[in-house]
Amino acid sequence: MSFPIDVSKYKRLKLDVSQKALSAEQFEQLSANVQVMRDTIIFFSAIAGIKGYAGHTGGAYSIVPEVVIADGFINGGESVYPILFDEAGHRVAVQYALLAFNGEMPFEKLYEYRAPNEGLYGHPEPNPEAPIKFASGRLGHMWPFVNGVAIANPDKAVFVLGSDGAQMEGNDAEAARLAVAQALNVKIMIDDNNVTISGHPWEYMPGYDVARTLVGHGMTVDVGQGEHLETMYARIRKALAHDGPVALVNKRLMAPGVPGIEGSHAGHDVIKKENAITYLKARGHNEAVEFLNQVEKPKVSVSYKGSSEDWGSNRSEFGKIVNGILEKMPAGERMKRVLVIDSDLEGSTGLKAIRQAHPEVFVNGGVQERGNFSAAAGFGFEKGKQGIFSTFSAFLEMILSESTMARLNEANVICHFSHAGVDEIADNTCHFGINIFFAHNGLQEGRDTRLYFAADAIQLKALVERIWEDEGIRFVFTTRSKVPHICKEDGAKFYEGNYKFEPGKDEIIRKGTAGYVVSYGELLYRALDAVERAREDGIDVGLINKPTLNVCDAEGLKTAGETPFVLVVEGQNRLTGLGIRYGTWLLENGLSPKYKYMGVLRPGEGGIQEHIPQQGLAPQDIYDRIKAMAGK
């Protein structure tokens, strides 16, 4: 079936900065280009949503006018760097659409947005499968990089697409000041739609104003309506004619004109099938509607030996567990003793449950991880007070300096980092939470900093309740993916009943004599599956869970190290994870079994559940390594 939207209406513009206004013909073509590209983004992003690959529709859809106009100036031969950088990588659908409309990629390739092994990742990353030209990294990280591009290309203007959410990051403040001080020819076009993942900035952050902030840094700022195409052209042309940095702040609703998501933070995510069909029907794209009705979500059904059939979401459970602790406190004590600061990810990290049940202790801090962490730590500066901070594990790398300051101040803060590892990380490599051991950066004789990673929801409850009153910084990690419950050999859930979590203690899940697998988190149940299969095949291998990641348990180490082999299996970076430490611990304690470790070692290739096997961490991979180490 050919592409079901008539894309022949699109004609790439050639624009000249000397032309102050568009001709009637140019305006008509611009309008047609904007509409057909927007229709296309609705269509192919909906495909990804139906297939279960998630995605982001509203942001990409919204910024099409400025993308099409800026591309027209690039095509017109102006002195413009030929890449439209974007500091909000989740809007990558517009980059893929532009590649197709400019003839660099077949339109049919768009069907594979976010699919595994197709190169159309959830954030832009250069790769052999798609001609994407840059990597956005994490939200709000692009502008400083673009400053460097501008310095390297002084004869060219450099475009960067911005957003009001990305502009909350401290990186952008630094970038603005450098751009002004060095008179860099950077033109940042900011989609100011008053929407972030968790709500509306003007409501949860009164006083925040993108334009006024940038004026304060010395930027030339032009505020206008993002949906007014004629003035948008004139404003971009004027910015290009200006020698030096310019910020175009474009006011509009999120996803203007799209039913079900217009003006809503739901527009940040992928459009639902029913909303996409309503939109496409109204635009007369009946073939596209028929196509969407034929798309099916791949069915995946799998069970793991040694684990339960029921699964739980640890990241969601975290908020419920904290609520249970809060509810035991006198109402008047909660605000005095606990502060919970969200970084615009409450629905993803479990903090939404806390906001709903106990809004008196909750603060939506916006997209400001460094400042939010420090605020939580500062609240916990006094004995008896507890700060709680949460974001994605990938963003842990952003708060390392702040964690050092918190440690020096002996602050009390629990940090919940969800989306650890690679399992079901739909946004691909830049969102991999694979360097959580960076948090293990205190001094050996200084104050304890503990890293915890529960195996399942039952253990997580016992863990959080046990460490709640501990002092210092406590990092608690969970995954984006759900996990089953670990079971005993008789089928009972391992962490039910009289189980009590003991910090620093390794846990024997299965006893063995031929060797031990040491694992934790989302790899534990996969390792258990491999261990059970190996035991069925006559290899008496054991399994150890290490829920306290950065403490050497001498007893557990001896149990594993006195057998013929030890295999560490983890979902963390093979260069920075437990594997590089555990071998040292063995040697320091006079233990010398055959030793290997498995971890994340390559960039992602898209998809959802495909990431674990792509890294060679599936149960079969673990089983094969056990057999090899056992000499079978």
Buried (B, 14 or more C-beta within 10 A) or exposed (E): EEBBBBBEEBEBBEBEBEEEEBEEEBBEBBBEBBBBBBBBBBBBBBBBBBBBBBBBBBBBBBBBBBBBBBBBBBBBEBEBBEBBBBBBBBBBBBBBBBBBBBEBBEBEBBBBBBBBEBBBBBBBBEBEBBEBBBBBBBBBBBBBBBBEBBBEBEEBBBBBBBBBBBBBBEBBBBBBBBBBEBEBBBBBBBBBBBBBBBBBBEEBBEEBBBBEBBBEBBBBBBBBEBBBBEEBBBBBBBBBEBEBBBBBBBBBBBBBBBBBBBBBBBBBBBBBBEBBBBBBEEBEBEBBBEBBEEBEEEEEEEEBBBBBEEBBBBBBBBBBBBBEBBEEBEEEEBEEBBBBBBBBBBBBBBBBBBBEBBEEBBBBBBBBBBBBBBBBBBBBBEEEBBBBBBBBBBBBBBBBEBBBBBBEBBBBBBBBBBBBBBBBBBBBBBBBBBBBBBBBEBEEEEBBBBBBBBBBBBBBBBBBBBBBEBBBBBBBBBBBBBBBBBBBEEEEBBBEEEBEBBBBBBBBBBEBEBBBBBBBBBBBBBBBBBBBBBBEEEBBBBBBBBBBBBBBBEEBBEBBBEBBBBBBBBBBBBEBBBBBBBBEBBEEEEBEBBBBBBBBEEBBBBBBBBBBBBBBBBBBBBBBBBBEBBEE
